[in-house]
Structures are given as C-alpha cells and as structure tokens.
Amino acid sequence: MDNMKHRRLQELDRSDFEIVKGEPDIRGWDVKNSNGQKIGEVEELILDASEKKVRYMVVDLDDNELKLNHRKILVPIGMAELDRKDDDVLLPAISADQFNELPDYDRNQLTPDVERRIFSTLDRRGESTTVRKTAAKAPVAGTKQNRENDEMDPDFYTHEYYNLDNLYKNRLHEAQPVSKNESEFDRGLRLWERRSEGGIIEQGGRQHQGAPQAGQNRYQDLDEETRMEMIRNRRNVYRERRYGDRERLEDRNENISDSDTL
C-alpha cells in the first residue's frame, strides 16, 4: 500500500484533500512560456500536508516545443501564472537550460535536499536571499532527523517562488469576494480536508451523496493504473474545453473544402 498520505509533501490525488468545487483545477492544463511555446502539462499538484498549502506542480514535459527531454519535473507554485484569458499555465521566468537542469520528479524522493536543489537551479540572481540562509538549517537528506521527521524550515517557503498569490494575479477580476474572517489557507489553497469534513464538500457545504464518512479516504488505496486514468480524464476534459470548438471548426472547414473539390 502506498504510504504517501503520511508524508509531509503529498500528491493531491493521494492526499486527504480535494479542490473546492468552482475553484480552478489546473491539473491537465497546458504549460507554456512567455512566447506561447508549449512546455508540457500540469500532471499533479504537490501539497504540504502539515501546512495545508500547495508547494509545487508536477509538469510532464511530453510533447513540448522546446526540444526538452520527455520527463517529469517539479516547479514551485509561485513561479507559475494563469493566463489572463485562456486556461493555460505560464512559466515566464524559467529558461530552457533551467528546465534541463531540474531534477527528475520522483514521488518517493521528495526530500528537503531535492527542494534545495530545485531552488538553487531556478535562483540565478546570486543574491544572499532569506531562502538561501534558512534552507541551510533544514535537515540534510539521509540523516536520521530527516528520515524520521522529513522537516523543512518554514522560512524556506517565504520566498516568492512559493507565493500562491502569484498564480492567480492575472485572474483577480474573476476571484470570489474574500471574507474578512477567511484564513490564508482558505484564500490561497481552496481545498477541503476530506477526512475531517467527512467527504468532498460542494459549494454551500453540502456533501455528495455516498461521500465517505469521517476518517475515510476515497484514494487511500489508489493504484497507479487508476491514478493514470484520472490524469487522462482530466486531460481530455481540458482539451475538449480548451480546443474543442476550434477543432470542430477546423474539421468543418476541411469538410467544406473537400466538398468544393468534388
């Protein structure tokens, strides 16, 4: 049985959390650079279960337009931006060389050491930042402390690379009004904890019929084949919404052109 749900950094699919209905789920969306070239697709989100915050997105570099090797990488969530109009995720500040230097994503190796390597690869300013200072305090991968606690100094995530507000800054005009009593967790993550809330929560606080009881998790025993099917379904829904009308129009124009030649 996969024990990812007991780790600090977890894949959203394998966690006890769910994105609130009505909030954008970027899993399955295209990832592009500032020139509109496709970099890959968002396969998954990585959350910090102890802090209830998204830290990274898993980007699948398959079918990219930058001649990058096909593999999966982690990108800090604050380096991503939603496109103003289209359902695309933009990475305007990462170069092709940096993509090539980022380590391969391995869900069994989400250690503080890997996080520091990701940060150092992306941070090319050469400044003595807060993150550089505090990251040195984090447990070194392979030590007894790291194996038992898997802890990272919280100050590591104060850098803009992990500021979730950056992701939504181009869509503020679409954001729902924020209650003055709403916590940072509610504003930034828009997740509900399935375990404590007793299942997936719909808008208005209503549960789906047949939702699991408190203490249960639908995906506790999620196998890889089922998870990949979920990923494919998200991708198909995205493509139909994002490109369906255009592809149908192109097919219609092709059919008209073919009929004209007859």
HUSULBEL-V736503 format. One line per field, one symbol per residue. phi: phi as a letter, one per 20 degrees, with the letter a starting at -180 (. if undefined). burial: b if it has 9 or more other C-alpha atoms within 8 Angstrom, else e. Layout:
BEGIN
phi = ???
burial = ???
END
This chain:
BEGIN
phi = .fdgfeefecfggddecbffgoefdefnffdcefenffercfebdddeffdlcfdbdedeefleddmeffadcdcgffedcfffdeecddcfddefffgfeffffcfeceegfffffffffeedemeeegffffffefgfgnfffffedlecggfgefffgdefgffdfecffeffgdffeffffffeelddefffempfdefnneeffnfffgndcgdgdfeffffffffffffffffffecgffffffffffffffffef
burial = eeebbebbbbbbbbbbbbbbeeeeeebbbbbbbeeebbbbbbbbbbbbbeebbbbbbbbbbbebeeebeebbbbbbbbbbbbbeeebbbbbeebeeebbeebbebeeeebebebbbbbeebeeeeeeeebbbbbbeebbebeeeebbeebbbbebbbbbbbbbbebbbbbbeeeeeeeeeeeeebbbbbbbbbbbebbbbbbeeeebbeebbebebbebbebeeeebeeebeebbeebbbebebbeeeeeeeeeeeeeeeee
END
